[in-house]
Amino acid sequence: MKKPIFREQEKQCQGQRIVLPNIFGKFSVIYLILFAFWLFSRVFERKVFLFVSH
């Protein structure tokens, strides 16, 4: 009787482990896109500033 309950607990733990990385993965992708956009805007601003100054 103990083994099936233990297996169910393992399945629940695995489910939680799978859900958490997906949430963090989505957030990390959003932060990565924001960081890439910020970096691109910084580089683009510098290029525009140099182009305007020249």
mmCIF entry with sequence, helices, sheets and N, C-alpha, C, O atoms, coordinates in Angstrom:
data_MODEL
# 
_entry.id   MODEL 
# 
_entity.id                         1 
_entity.type                       polymer 
_entity.pdbx_number_of_molecules   1 
# 
_entity_poly.entity_id                      1 
_entity_poly.type                           'polypeptide(L)' 
_entity_poly.nstd_linkage                   no 
_entity_poly.nstd_monomer                   no 
_entity_poly.pdbx_seq_one_letter_code       MKKPIFREQEKQCQGQRIVLPNIFGKFSVIYLILFAFWLFSRVFERKVFLFVSH 
_entity_poly.pdbx_seq_one_letter_code_can   MKKPIFREQEKQCQGQRIVLPNIFGKFSVIYLILFAFWLFSRVFERKVFLFVSH 
_entity_poly.pdbx_strand_id                 A 
# 
loop_
_entity_poly_seq.entity_id 
_entity_poly_seq.num 
_entity_poly_seq.mon_id 
_entity_poly_seq.hetero 
1 1  MET n 
1 2  LYS n 
1 3  LYS n 
1 4  PRO n 
1 5  ILE n 
1 6  PHE n 
1 7  ARG n 
1 8  GLU n 
1 9  GLN n 
1 10 GLU n 
1 11 LYS n 
1 12 GLN n 
1 13 CYS n 
1 14 GLN n 
1 15 GLY n 
1 16 GLN n 
1 17 ARG n 
1 18 ILE n 
1 19 VAL n 
1 20 LEU n 
1 21 PRO n 
1 22 ASN n 
1 23 ILE n 
1 24 PHE n 
1 25 GLY n 
1 26 LYS n 
1 27 PHE n 
1 28 SER n 
1 29 VAL n 
1 30 ILE n 
1 31 TYR n 
1 32 LEU n 
1 33 ILE n 
1 34 LEU n 
1 35 PHE n 
1 36 ALA n 
1 37 PHE n 
1 38 TRP n 
1 39 LEU n 
1 40 PHE n 
1 41 SER n 
1 42 ARG n 
1 43 VAL n 
1 44 PHE n 
1 45 GLU n 
1 46 ARG n 
1 47 LYS n 
1 48 VAL n 
1 49 PHE n 
1 50 LEU n 
1 51 PHE n 
1 52 VAL n 
1 53 SER n 
1 54 HIS n 
# 
_struct_asym.id          A 
_struct_asym.entity_id   1 
# 
_struct_conf.conf_type_id            HELX_P 
_struct_conf.id                      HELX_P1 
_struct_conf.pdbx_PDB_helix_id       AA1 
_struct_conf.beg_label_comp_id       LYS 
_struct_conf.beg_label_asym_id       A 
_struct_conf.beg_label_seq_id        2 
_struct_conf.pdbx_beg_PDB_ins_code   ? 
_struct_conf.end_label_comp_id       SER 
_struct_conf.end_label_asym_id       A 
_struct_conf.end_label_seq_id        53 
_struct_conf.pdbx_end_PDB_ins_code   ? 
_struct_conf.beg_auth_comp_id        LYS 
_struct_conf.beg_auth_asym_id        A 
_struct_conf.beg_auth_seq_id         2 
_struct_conf.end_auth_comp_id        SER 
_struct_conf.end_auth_asym_id        A 
_struct_conf.end_auth_seq_id         53 
_struct_conf.pdbx_PDB_helix_class    1 
_struct_conf.details                 ? 
_struct_conf.pdbx_PDB_helix_length   52 
# 
_struct_conf_type.id          HELX_P 
_struct_conf_type.criteria    ? 
_struct_conf_type.reference   ? 
# 
loop_
_atom_site.group_PDB 
_atom_site.id 
_atom_site.type_symbol 
_atom_site.label_atom_id 
_atom_site.label_alt_id 
_atom_site.label_comp_id 
_atom_site.label_asym_id 
_atom_site.label_entity_id 
_atom_site.label_seq_id 
_atom_site.pdbx_PDB_ins_code 
_atom_site.Cartn_x 
_atom_site.Cartn_y 
_atom_site.Cartn_z 
_atom_site.occupancy 
_atom_site.B_iso_or_equiv 
_atom_site.pdbx_formal_charge 
_atom_site.auth_seq_id 
_atom_site.auth_comp_id 
_atom_site.auth_asym_id 
_atom_site.auth_atom_id 
_atom_site.pdbx_PDB_model_num 
ATOM 1   N N  . MET A 1 1  ? 0.841  -1.215 0.000   1.00 0.00 ? 1  MET A N  1 
ATOM 2   C CA . MET A 1 1  ? 0.000  0.000  0.000   1.00 0.00 ? 1  MET A CA 1 
ATOM 3   C C  . MET A 1 1  ? 0.876  1.266  0.000   1.00 0.00 ? 1  MET A C  1 
ATOM 4   O O  . MET A 1 1  ? 0.483  2.290  -0.558  1.00 0.00 ? 1  MET A O  1 
ATOM 5   N N  . LYS A 1 2  ? 2.048  1.196  0.618   1.00 0.00 ? 2  LYS A N  1 
ATOM 6   C CA . LYS A 1 2  ? 2.912  2.383  0.718   1.00 0.00 ? 2  LYS A CA 1 
ATOM 7   C C  . LYS A 1 2  ? 3.531  2.742  -0.636  1.00 0.00 ? 2  LYS A C  1 
ATOM 8   O O  . LYS A 1 2  ? 3.680  3.919  -0.963  1.00 0.00 ? 2  LYS A O  1 
ATOM 9   N N  . LYS A 1 3  ? 3.889  1.725  -1.417  1.00 0.00 ? 3  LYS A N  1 
ATOM 10  C CA . LYS A 1 3  ? 4.584  1.998  -2.685  1.00 0.00 ? 3  LYS A CA 1 
ATOM 11  C C  . LYS A 1 3  ? 3.737  2.809  -3.674  1.00 0.00 ? 3  LYS A C  1 
ATOM 12  O O  . LYS A 1 3  ? 4.248  3.783  -4.226  1.00 0.00 ? 3  LYS A O  1 
ATOM 13  N N  . PRO A 1 4  ? 2.458  2.455  -3.926  1.00 0.00 ? 4  PRO A N  1 
ATOM 14  C CA . PRO A 1 4  ? 1.651  3.258  -4.860  1.00 0.00 ? 4  PRO A CA 1 
ATOM 15  C C  . PRO A 1 4  ? 1.516  4.720  -4.423  1.00 0.00 ? 4  PRO A C  1 
ATOM 16  O O  . PRO A 1 4  ? 1.563  5.625  -5.256  1.00 0.00 ? 4  PRO A O  1 
ATOM 17  N N  . ILE A 1 5  ? 1.348  4.950  -3.108  1.00 0.00 ? 5  ILE A N  1 
ATOM 18  C CA . ILE A 1 5  ? 1.234  6.323  -2.591  1.00 0.00 ? 5  ILE A CA 1 
ATOM 19  C C  . ILE A 1 5  ? 2.543  7.069  -2.861  1.00 0.00 ? 5  ILE A C  1 
ATOM 20  O O  . ILE A 1 5  ? 2.530  8.229  -3.273  1.00 0.00 ? 5  ILE A O  1 
ATOM 21  N N  . PHE A 1 6  ? 3.663  6.400  -2.628  1.00 0.00 ? 6  PHE A N  1 
ATOM 22  C CA . PHE A 1 6  ? 4.976  7.008  -2.859  1.00 0.00 ? 6  PHE A CA 1 
ATOM 23  C C  . PHE A 1 6  ? 5.148  7.355  -4.338  1.00 0.00 ? 6  PHE A C  1 
ATOM 24  O O  . PHE A 1 6  ? 5.693  8.403  -4.683  1.00 0.00 ? 6  PHE A O  1 
ATOM 25  N N  . ARG A 1 7  ? 4.674  6.455  -5.204  1.00 0.00 ? 7  ARG A N  1 
ATOM 26  C CA . ARG A 1 7  ? 4.756  6.713  -6.649  1.00 0.00 ? 7  ARG A CA 1 
ATOM 27  C C  . ARG A 1 7  ? 3.904  7.924  -7.033  1.00 0.00 ? 7  ARG A C  1 
ATOM 28  O O  . ARG A 1 7  ? 4.320  8.744  -7.851  1.00 0.00 ? 7  ARG A O  1 
ATOM 29  N N  . GLU A 1 8  ? 2.715  8.034  -6.442  1.00 0.00 ? 8  GLU A N  1 
ATOM 30  C CA . GLU A 1 8  ? 1.848  9.189  -6.730  1.00 0.00 ? 8  GLU A CA 1 
ATOM 31  C C  . GLU A 1 8  ? 2.519  10.482 -6.279  1.00 0.00 ? 8  GLU A C  1 
ATOM 32  O O  . GLU A 1 8  ? 2.450  11.494 -6.977  1.00 0.00 ? 8  GLU A O  1 
ATOM 33  N N  . GLN A 1 9  ? 3.170  10.455 -5.114  1.00 0.00 ? 9  GLN A N  1 
ATOM 34  C CA . GLN A 1 9  ? 3.894  11.633 -4.623  1.00 0.00 ? 9  GLN A CA 1 
ATOM 35  C C  . GLN A 1 9  ? 5.026  11.993 -5.587  1.00 0.00 ? 9  GLN A C  1 
ATOM 36  O O  . GLN A 1 9  ? 5.258  13.169 -5.866  1.00 0.00 ? 9  GLN A O  1 
ATOM 37  N N  . GLU A 1 10 ? 5.729  10.976 -6.093  1.00 0.00 ? 10 GLU A N  1 
ATOM 38  C CA . GLU A 1 10 ? 6.810  11.222 -7.056  1.00 0.00 ? 10 GLU A CA 1 
ATOM 39  C C  . GLU A 1 10 ? 6.257  11.887 -8.311  1.00 0.00 ? 10 GLU A C  1 
ATOM 40  O O  . GLU A 1 10 ? 6.852  12.827 -8.838  1.00 0.00 ? 10 GLU A O  1 
ATOM 41  N N  . LYS A 1 11 ? 5.101  11.387 -8.791  1.00 0.00 ? 11 LYS A N  1 
ATOM 42  C CA . LYS A 1 11 ? 4.478  11.976 -9.987  1.00 0.00 ? 11 LYS A CA 1 
ATOM 43  C C  . LYS A 1 11 ? 4.113  13.438 -9.738  1.00 0.00 ? 11 LYS A C  1 
ATOM 44  O O  . LYS A 1 11 ? 4.334  14.286 -10.603 1.00 0.00 ? 11 LYS A O  1 
ATOM 45  N N  . GLN A 1 12 ? 3.557  13.739 -8.562  1.00 0.00 ? 12 GLN A N  1 
ATOM 46  C CA . GLN A 1 12 ? 3.203  15.121 -8.217  1.00 0.00 ? 12 GLN A CA 1 
ATOM 47  C C  . GLN A 1 12 ? 4.456  15.989 -8.177  1.00 0.00 ? 12 GLN A C  1 
ATOM 48  O O  . GLN A 1 12 ? 4.442  17.115 -8.672  1.00 0.00 ? 12 GLN A O  1 
ATOM 49  N N  . CYS A 1 13 ? 5.540  15.478 -7.593  1.00 0.00 ? 13 CYS A N  1 
ATOM 50  C CA . CYS A 1 13 ? 6.802  16.215 -7.527  1.00 0.00 ? 13 CYS A CA 1 
ATOM 51  C C  . CYS A 1 13 ? 7.339  16.472 -8.934  1.00 0.00 ? 13 CYS A C  1 
ATOM 52  O O  . CYS A 1 13 ? 7.785  17.579 -9.233  1.00 0.00 ? 13 CYS A O  1 
ATOM 53  N N  . GLN A 1 14 ? 7.299  15.465 -9.790  1.00 0.00 ? 14 GLN A N  1 
ATOM 54  C CA . GLN A 1 14 ? 7.765  15.612 -11.167 1.00 0.00 ? 14 GLN A CA 1 
ATOM 55  C C  . GLN A 1 14 ? 6.922  16.654 -11.897 1.00 0.00 ? 14 GLN A C  1 
ATOM 56  O O  . GLN A 1 14 ? 7.453  17.459 -12.662 1.00 0.00 ? 14 GLN A O  1 
ATOM 57  N N  . GLY A 1 15 ? 5.605  16.642 -11.662 1.00 0.00 ? 15 GLY A N  1 
ATOM 58  C CA . GLY A 1 15 ? 4.713  17.615 -12.284 1.00 0.00 ? 15 GLY A CA 1 
ATOM 59  C C  . GLY A 1 15 ? 5.082  19.032 -11.871 1.00 0.00 ? 15 GLY A C  1 
ATOM 60  O O  . GLY A 1 15 ? 5.121  19.935 -12.707 1.00 0.00 ? 15 GLY A O  1 
ATOM 61  N N  . GLN A 1 16 ? 5.358  19.233 -10.570 1.00 0.00 ? 16 GLN A N  1 
ATOM 62  C CA . GLN A 1 16 ? 5.767  20.547 -10.067 1.00 0.00 ? 16 GLN A CA 1 
ATOM 63  C C  . GLN A 1 16 ? 7.114  20.939 -10.680 1.00 0.00 ? 16 GLN A C  1 
ATOM 64  O O  . GLN A 1 16 ? 7.308  22.096 -11.053 1.00 0.00 ? 16 GLN A O  1 
ATOM 65  N N  . ARG A 1 17 ? 8.029  20.002 -10.786 1.00 0.00 ? 17 ARG A N  1 
ATOM 66  C CA . ARG A 1 17 ? 9.348  20.282 -11.370 1.00 0.00 ? 17 ARG A CA 1 
ATOM 67  C C  . ARG A 1 17 ? 9.218  20.694 -12.831 1.00 0.00 ? 17 ARG A C  1 
ATOM 68  O O  . ARG A 1 17 ? 9.953  21.563 -13.301 1.00 0.00 ? 17 ARG A O  1 
ATOM 69  N N  . ILE A 1 18 ? 8.283  20.071 -13.553 1.00 0.00 ? 18 ILE A N  1 
ATOM 70  C CA . ILE A 1 18 ? 8.094  20.383 -14.980 1.00 0.00 ? 18 ILE A CA 1 
ATOM 71  C C  . ILE A 1 18 ? 7.426  21.752 -15.130 1.00 0.00 ? 18 ILE A C  1 
ATOM 72  O O  . ILE A 1 18 ? 7.779  22.513 -16.030 1.00 0.00 ? 18 ILE A O  1 
ATOM 73  N N  . VAL A 1 19 ? 6.462  22.074 -14.254 1.00 0.00 ? 19 VAL A N  1 
ATOM 74  C CA . VAL A 1 19 ? 5.712  23.337 -14.362 1.00 0.00 ? 19 VAL A CA 1 
ATOM 75  C C  . VAL A 1 19 ? 6.621  24.527 -14.054 1.00 0.00 ? 19 VAL A C  1 
ATOM 76  O O  . VAL A 1 19 ? 6.602  25.517 -14.785 1.00 0.00 ? 19 VAL A O  1 
ATOM 77  N N  . LEU A 1 20 ? 7.417  24.448 -12.982 1.00 0.00 ? 20 LEU A N  1 
ATOM 78  C CA . LEU A 1 20 ? 8.259  25.581 -12.574 1.00 0.00 ? 20 LEU A CA 1 
ATOM 79  C C  . LEU A 1 20 ? 9.252  25.995 -13.662 1.00 0.00 ? 20 LEU A C  1 
ATOM 80  O O  . LEU A 1 20 ? 9.317  27.182 -13.979 1.00 0.00 ? 20 LEU A O  1 
ATOM 81  N N  . PRO A 1 21 ? 10.031 25.077 -14.251 1.00 0.00 ? 21 PRO A N  1 
ATOM 82  C CA . PRO A 1 21 ? 10.955 25.485 -15.316 1.00 0.00 ? 21 PRO A CA 1 
ATOM 83  C C  . PRO A 1 21 ? 10.244 26.113 -16.510 1.00 0.00 ? 21 PRO A C  1 
ATOM 84  O O  . PRO A 1 21 ? 10.797 27.016 -17.138 1.00 0.00 ? 21 PRO A O  1 
ATOM 85  N N  . ASN A 1 22 ? 9.038  25.662 -16.839 1.00 0.00 ? 22 ASN A N  1 
ATOM 86  C CA . ASN A 1 22 ? 8.286  26.258 -17.952 1.00 0.00 ? 22 ASN A CA 1 
ATOM 87  C C  . ASN A 1 22 ? 7.972  27.725 -17.655 1.00 0.00 ? 22 ASN A C  1 
ATOM 88  O O  . ASN A 1 22 ? 8.111  28.585 -18.525 1.00 0.00 ? 22 ASN A O  1 
ATOM 89  N N  . ILE A 1 23 ? 7.544  28.004 -16.410 1.00 0.00 ? 23 ILE A N  1 
ATOM 90  C CA . ILE A 1 23 ? 7.227  29.388 -16.012 1.00 0.00 ? 23 ILE A CA 1 
ATOM 91  C C  . ILE A 1 23 ? 8.502  30.225 -16.067 1.00 0.00 ? 23 ILE A C  1 
ATOM 92  O O  . ILE A 1 23 ? 8.502  31.319 -16.631 1.00 0.00 ? 23 ILE A O  1 
ATOM 93  N N  . PHE A 1 24 ? 9.590  29.714 -15.482 1.00 0.00 ? 24 PHE A N  1 
ATOM 94  C CA . PHE A 1 24 ? 10.868 30.435 -15.490 1.00 0.00 ? 24 PHE A CA 1 
ATOM 95  C C  . PHE A 1 24 ? 11.381 30.584 -16.921 1.00 0.00 ? 24 PHE A C  1 
ATOM 96  O O  . PHE A 1 24 ? 11.960 31.613 -17.270 1.00 0.00 ? 24 PHE A O  1 
ATOM 97  N N  . GLY A 1 25 ? 11.173 29.565 -17.745 1.00 0.00 ? 25 GLY A N  1 
ATOM 98  C CA . GLY A 1 25 ? 11.600 29.616 -19.145 1.00 0.00 ? 25 GLY A CA 1 
ATOM 99  C C  . GLY A 1 25 ? 10.899 30.728 -19.895 1.00 0.00 ? 25 GLY A C  1 
ATOM 100 O O  . GLY A 1 25 ? 11.524 31.465 -20.658 1.00 0.00 ? 25 GLY A O  1 
ATOM 101 N N  . LYS A 1 26 ? 9.580  30.849 -19.674 1.00 0.00 ? 26 LYS A N  1 
ATOM 102 C CA . LYS A 1 26 ? 8.807  31.911 -20.336 1.00 0.00 ? 26 LYS A CA 1 
ATOM 103 C C  . LYS A 1 26 ? 9.314  33.278 -19.892 1.00 0.00 ? 26 LYS A C  1 
ATOM 104 O O  . LYS A 1 26 ? 9.509  34.167 -20.721 1.00 0.00 ? 26 LYS A O  1 
ATOM 105 N N  . PHE A 1 27 ? 9.529  33.450 -18.580 1.00 0.00 ? 27 PHE A N  1 
ATOM 106 C CA . PHE A 1 27 ? 10.016 34.726 -18.056 1.00 0.00 ? 27 PHE A CA 1 
ATOM 107 C C  . PHE A 1 27 ? 11.414 35.026 -18.583 1.00 0.00 ? 27 PHE A C  1 
ATOM 108 O O  . PHE A 1 27 ? 11.710 36.168 -18.934 1.00 0.00 ? 27 PHE A O  1 
ATOM 109 N N  . SER A 1 28 ? 12.277 34.014 -18.642 1.00 0.00 ? 28 SER A N  1 
ATOM 110 C CA . SER A 1 28 ? 13.651 34.214 -19.114 1.00 0.00 ? 28 SER A CA 1 
ATOM 111 C C  . SER A 1 28 ? 13.657 34.618 -20.586 1.00 0.00 ? 28 SER A C  1 
ATOM 112 O O  . SER A 1 28 ? 14.475 35.441 -20.995 1.00 0.00 ? 28 SER A O  1 
ATOM 113 N N  . VAL A 1 29 ? 12.753 34.050 -21.384 1.00 0.00 ? 29 VAL A N  1 
ATOM 114 C CA . VAL A 1 29 ? 12.655 34.413 -22.812 1.00 0.00 ? 29 VAL A CA 1 
ATOM 115 C C  . VAL A 1 29 ? 12.211 35.869 -22.938 1.00 0.00 ? 29 VAL A C  1 
ATOM 116 O O  . VAL A 1 29 ? 12.748 36.612 -23.760 1.00 0.00 ? 29 VAL A O  1 
ATOM 117 N N  . ILE A 1 30 ? 11.234 36.278 -22.129 1.00 0.00 ? 30 ILE A N  1 
ATOM 118 C CA . ILE A 1 30 ? 10.742 37.671 -22.159 1.00 0.00 ? 30 ILE A CA 1 
ATOM 119 C C  . ILE A 1 30 ? 11.874 38.621 -21.770 1.00 0.00 ? 30 ILE A C  1 
ATOM 120 O O  . ILE A 1 30 ? 12.092 39.637 -22.429 1.00 0.00 ? 30 ILE A O  1 
ATOM 121 N N  . TYR A 1 31 ? 12.609 38.278 -20.672 1.00 0.00 ? 31 TYR A N  1 
ATOM 122 C CA . TYR A 1 31 ? 13.727 39.122 -20.234 1.00 0.00 ? 31 TYR A CA 1 
ATOM 123 C C  . TYR A 1 31 ? 14.821 39.155 -21.292 1.00 0.00 ? 31 TYR A C  1 
ATOM 124 O O  . TYR A 1 31 ? 15.433 40.198 -21.519 1.00 0.00 ? 31 TYR A O  1 
ATOM 125 N N  . LEU A 1 32 ? 15.072 38.024 -21.941 1.00 0.00 ? 32 LEU A N  1 
ATOM 126 C CA . LEU A 1 32 ? 16.096 37.946 -22.992 1.00 0.00 ? 32 LEU A CA 1 
ATOM 127 C C  . LEU A 1 32 ? 15.724 38.862 -24.155 1.00 0.00 ? 32 LEU A C  1 
ATOM 128 O O  . LEU A 1 32 ? 16.579 39.574 -24.682 1.00 0.00 ? 32 LEU A O  1 
ATOM 129 N N  . ILE A 1 33 ? 14.449 38.847 -24.557 1.00 0.00 ? 33 ILE A N  1 
ATOM 130 C CA . ILE A 1 33 ? 13.977 39.704 -25.661 1.00 0.00 ? 33 ILE A CA 1 
ATOM 131 C C  . ILE A 1 33 ? 14.090 41.176 -25.256 1.00 0.00 ? 33 ILE A C  1 
ATOM 132 O O  . ILE A 1 33 ? 14.532 42.008 -26.049 1.00 0.00 ? 33 ILE A O  1 
ATOM 133 N N  . LEU A 1 34 ? 13.687 41.498 -24.015 1.00 0.00 ? 34 LEU A N  1 
ATOM 134 C CA . LEU A 1 34 ? 13.780 42.881 -23.536 1.00 0.00 ? 34 LEU A CA 1 
ATOM 135 C C  . LEU A 1 34 ? 15.234 43.342 -23.497 1.00 0.00 ? 34 LEU A C  1 
ATOM 136 O O  . LEU A 1 34 ? 15.542 44.463 -23.900 1.00 0.00 ? 34 LEU A O  1 
ATOM 137 N N  . PHE A 1 35 ? 16.129 42.478 -23.012 1.00 0.00 ? 35 PHE A N  1 
ATOM 138 C CA . PHE A 1 35 ? 17.558 42.813 -22.942 1.00 0.00 ? 35 PHE A CA 1 
ATOM 139 C C  . PHE A 1 35 ? 18.129 43.010 -24.337 1.00 0.00 ? 35 PHE A C  1 
ATOM 140 O O  . PHE A 1 35 ? 18.891 43.948 -24.570 1.00 0.00 ? 35 PHE A O  1 
ATOM 141 N N  . ALA A 1 36 ? 17.765 42.126 -25.271 1.00 0.00 ? 36 ALA A N  1 
ATOM 142 C CA . ALA A 1 36 ? 18.241 42.238 -26.661 1.00 0.00 ? 36 ALA A CA 1 
ATOM 143 C C  . ALA A 1 36 ? 17.713 43.534 -27.285 1.00 0.00 ? 36 ALA A C  1 
ATOM 144 O O  . ALA A 1 36 ? 18.453 44.229 -27.982 1.00 0.00 ? 36 ALA A O  1 
ATOM 145 N N  . PHE A 1 37 ? 16.449 43.861 -27.043 1.00 0.00 ? 37 PHE A N  1 
ATOM 146 C CA . PHE A 1 37 ? 15.847 45.093 -27.570 1.00 0.00 ? 37 PHE A CA 1 
ATOM 147 C C  . PHE A 1 37 ? 16.547 46.324 -26.991 1.00 0.00 ? 37 PHE A C  1 
ATOM 148 O O  . PHE A 1 37 ? 16.826 47.282 -27.712 1.00 0.00 ? 37 PHE A O  1 
ATOM 149 N N  . TRP A 1 38 ? 16.835 46.293 -25.665 1.00 0.00 ? 38 TRP A N  1 
ATOM 150 C CA . TRP A 1 38 ? 17.530 47.400 -24.991 1.00 0.00 ? 38 TRP A CA 1 
ATOM 151 C C  . TRP A 1 38 ? 18.932 47.569 -25.565 1.00 0.00 ? 38 TRP A C  1 
ATOM 152 O O  . TRP A 1 38 ? 19.360 48.688 -25.849 1.00 0.00 ? 38 TRP A O  1 
ATOM 153 N N  . LEU A 1 39 ? 19.646 46.459 -25.737 1.00 0.00 ? 39 LEU A N  1 
ATOM 154 C CA . LEU A 1 39 ? 21.005 46.497 -26.284 1.00 0.00 ? 39 LEU A CA 1 
ATOM 155 C C  . LEU A 1 39 ? 20.981 47.050 -27.707 1.00 0.00 ? 39 LEU A C  1 
ATOM 156 O O  . LEU A 1 39 ? 21.815 47.882 -28.065 1.00 0.00 ? 39 LEU A O  1 
ATOM 157 N N  . PHE A 1 40 ? 20.035 46.592 -28.513 1.00 0.00 ? 40 PHE A N  1 
ATOM 158 C CA . PHE A 1 40 ? 19.894 47.056 -29.901 1.00 0.00 ? 40 PHE A CA 1 
ATOM 159 C C  . PHE A 1 40 ? 19.581 48.556 -29.935 1.00 0.00 ? 40 PHE A C  1 
ATOM 160 O O  . PHE A 1 40 ? 20.132 49.291 -30.754 1.00 0.00 ? 40 PHE A O  1 
ATOM 161 N N  . SER A 1 41 ? 18.688 49.005 -29.038 1.00 0.00 ? 41 SER A N  1 
ATOM 162 C CA . SER A 1 41 ? 18.316 50.429 -28.992 1.00 0.00 ? 41 SER A CA 1 
ATOM 163 C C  . SER A 1 41 ? 19.521 51.281 -28.598 1.00 0.00 ? 41 SER A C  1 
ATOM 164 O O  . SER A 1 41 ? 19.714 52.372 -29.135 1.00 0.00 ? 41 SER A O  1 
ATOM 165 N N  . ARG A 1 42 ? 20.335 50.781 -27.652 1.00 0.00 ? 42 ARG A N  1 
ATOM 166 C CA . ARG A 1 42 ? 21.544 51.516 -27.237 1.00 0.00 ? 42 ARG A CA 1 
ATOM 167 C C  . ARG A 1 42 ? 22.508 51.650 -28.413 1.00 0.00 ? 42 ARG A C  1 
ATOM 168 O O  . ARG A 1 42 ? 23.017 52.739 -28.680 1.00 0.00 ? 42 ARG A O  1 
ATOM 169 N N  . VAL A 1 43 ? 22.756 50.555 -29.108 1.00 0.00 ? 43 VAL A N  1 
ATOM 170 C CA . VAL A 1 43 ? 23.673 50.556 -30.258 1.00 0.00 ? 43 VAL A CA 1 
ATOM 171 C C  . VAL A 1 43 ? 23.106 51.437 -31.371 1.00 0.00 ? 43 VAL A C  1 
ATOM 172 O O  . VAL A 1 43 ? 23.835 52.197 -32.008 1.00 0.00 ? 43 VAL A O  1 
ATOM 173 N N  . PHE A 1 44 ? 21.800 51.326 -31.595 1.00 0.00 ? 44 PHE A N  1 
ATOM 174 C CA . PHE A 1 44 ? 21.136 52.105 -32.651 1.00 0.00 ? 44 PHE A CA 1 
ATOM 175 C C  . PHE A 1 44 ? 21.218 53.602 -32.334 1.00 0.00 ? 44 PHE A C  1 
ATOM 176 O O  . PHE A 1 44 ? 21.467 54.415 -33.225 1.00 0.00 ? 44 PHE A O  1 
ATOM 177 N N  . GLU A 1 45 ? 21.006 53.964 -31.056 1.00 0.00 ? 45 GLU A N  1 
ATOM 178 C CA . GLU A 1 45 ? 21.096 55.370 -30.635 1.00 0.00 ? 45 GLU A CA 1 
ATOM 179 C C  . GLU A 1 45 ? 22.503 55.903 -30.871 1.00 0.00 ? 45 GLU A C  1 
ATOM 180 O O  . GLU A 1 45 ? 22.659 57.023 -31.356 1.00 0.00 ? 45 GLU A O  1 
ATOM 181 N N  . ARG A 1 46 ? 23.524 55.129 -30.542 1.00 0.00 ? 46 ARG A N  1 
ATOM 182 C CA . ARG A 1 46 ? 24.919 55.542 -30.747 1.00 0.00 ? 46 ARG A CA 1 
ATOM 183 C C  . ARG A 1 46 ? 25.187 55.766 -32.231 1.00 0.00 ? 46 ARG A C  1 
ATOM 184 O O  . ARG A 1 46 ? 25.810 56.760 -32.605 1.00 0.00 ? 46 ARG A O  1 
ATOM 185 N N  . LYS A 1 47 ? 24.724 54.854 -33.075 1.00 0.00 ? 47 LYS A N  1 
ATOM 186 C CA . LYS A 1 47 ? 24.938 54.965 -34.522 1.00 0.00 ? 47 LYS A CA 1 
ATOM 187 C C  . LYS A 1 47 ? 24.231 56.204 -35.064 1.00 0.00 ? 47 LYS A C  1 
ATOM 188 O O  . LYS A 1 47 ? 24.790 56.930 -35.886 1.00 0.00 ? 47 LYS A O  1 
ATOM 189 N N  . VAL A 1 48 ? 22.999 56.448 -34.602 1.00 0.00 ? 48 VAL A N  1 
ATOM 190 C CA . VAL A 1 48 ? 22.238 57.628 -35.041 1.00 0.00 ? 48 VAL A CA 1 
ATOM 191 C C  . VAL A 1 48 ? 22.953 58.894 -34.576 1.00 0.00 ? 48 VAL A C  1 
ATOM 192 O O  . VAL A 1 48 ? 23.073 59.856 -35.334 1.00 0.00 ? 48 VAL A O  1 
ATOM 193 N N  . PHE A 1 49 ? 23.430 58.895 -33.327 1.00 0.00 ? 49 PHE A N  1 
ATOM 194 C CA . PHE A 1 49 ? 24.134 60.056 -32.768 1.00 0.00 ? 49 PHE A CA 1 
ATOM 195 C C  . PHE A 1 49 ? 25.402 60.349 -33.571 1.00 0.00 ? 49 PHE A C  1 
ATOM 196 O O  . PHE A 1 49 ? 25.677 61.505 -33.893 1.00 0.00 ? 49 PHE A O  1 
ATOM 197 N N  . LEU A 1 50 ? 26.174 59.309 -33.896 1.00 0.00 ? 50 LEU A N  1 
ATOM 198 C CA . LEU A 1 50 ? 27.392 59.477 -34.700 1.00 0.00 ? 50 LEU A CA 1 
ATOM 199 C C  . LEU A 1 50 ? 27.039 59.981 -36.094 1.00 0.00 ? 50 LEU A C  1 
ATOM 200 O O  . LEU A 1 50 ? 27.703 60.870 -36.628 1.00 0.00 ? 50 LEU A O  1 
ATOM 201 N N  . PHE A 1 51 ? 25.998 59.414 -36.676 1.00 0.00 ? 51 PHE A N  1 
ATOM 202 C CA . PHE A 1 51 ? 25.563 59.809 -38.029 1.00 0.00 ? 51 PHE A CA 1 
ATOM 203 C C  . PHE A 1 51 ? 25.115 61.275 -38.040 1.00 0.00 ? 51 PHE A C  1 
ATOM 204 O O  . PHE A 1 51 ? 25.432 62.016 -38.971 1.00 0.00 ? 51 PHE A O  1 
ATOM 205 N N  . VAL A 1 52 ? 24.380 61.687 -37.008 1.00 0.00 ? 52 VAL A N  1 
ATOM 206 C CA . VAL A 1 52 ? 23.880 63.071 -36.921 1.00 0.00 ? 52 VAL A CA 1 
ATOM 207 C C  . VAL A 1 52 ? 25.046 64.029 -36.660 1.00 0.00 ? 52 VAL A C  1 
ATOM 208 O O  . VAL A 1 52 ? 25.110 65.105 -37.254 1.00 0.00 ? 52 VAL A O  1 
ATOM 209 N N  . SER A 1 53 ? 25.970 63.638 -35.768 1.00 0.00 ? 53 SER A N  1 
ATOM 210 C CA . SER A 1 53 ? 27.110 64.501 -35.432 1.00 0.00 ? 53 SER A CA 1 
ATOM 211 C C  . SER A 1 53 ? 28.010 64.707 -36.648 1.00 0.00 ? 53 SER A C  1 
ATOM 212 O O  . SER A 1 53 ? 28.535 65.801 -36.858 1.00 0.00 ? 53 SER A O  1 
ATOM 213 N N  . HIS A 1 54 ? 28.185 63.668 -37.438 1.00 0.00 ? 54 HIS A N  1 
ATOM 214 C CA . HIS A 1 54 ? 28.977 63.783 -38.674 1.00 0.00 ? 54 HIS A CA 1 
ATOM 215 C C  . HIS A 1 54 ? 28.129 64.480 -39.734 1.00 0.00 ? 54 HIS A C  1 
ATOM 216 O O  . HIS A 1 54 ? 28.590 64.687 -40.857 1.00 0.00 ? 54 HIS A O  1 
# 
